[in-house]
Amino acid sequence: MKFLEKVRCWLGKHPNAEAFLWFVFAAACIAILVWFLLFSGYGDPPEFVYEQF
C-alpha cells in the first residue's frame, strides 16, 4: 500500500507523465482490440476435423 501511495503522489505532481501513461494504456487496449478483430481469425467459419484427415 505504501508503494501505491508514493506512485499516486508522484503522478499527482507530474500530470504530463500521468497523461502519457493513460495514452499508452489506451493505445495498448486499442491495439489488442484491433489484433483480435483483424488478425486472430475471429468470425471465420469452423474447420471440420474430418476434412483434415
N, C-alpha and C positions, 0 to 999 in steps of 0.2 A: 504494500500500500504506500509506503514511503516513496518508492521509486515513481509510482504513478503521480503522486502529488508534485514531485520535482519536475516531471515531464510537463504536467499541466501548467505549472508555474512558469517554466521556461517558454512554453508555447504562448502563454499569455503575454509575455514580454516581447515575443518575436512574431507578430501577426503575418509577416511575409512568409516565414517558414511554415506556419500553420496553413496558410493558403496554398502553398506549394505542395504540402503533404496531402491536403484534400484533393488537389488536382491530380496528383499521382494515383491516389486511391480510386478516384472516379475513372481515370483513364484505364487503370487495370481492370476494373469491373466491366467497362465497355469492351475492352479487348477480349476478355473471357466470353462475353456475350456474342461478339462477332465471330470468334472462333467456333463457338458451339453451333451457331446458326448456319455458318457458311462452310466450315471445313470438317465438321465432325460426322457428317453423314446423317444427321438428324432428319427424319422425314423420308428417307429412302425406303422403298419397299423391302420387306424382309426377304432374305435369300432362303430358299428351301434347302434343307440339309441333304436330301436325296439327290439333288442336282449336282452336288459336289463329288459324288462317287461314280 
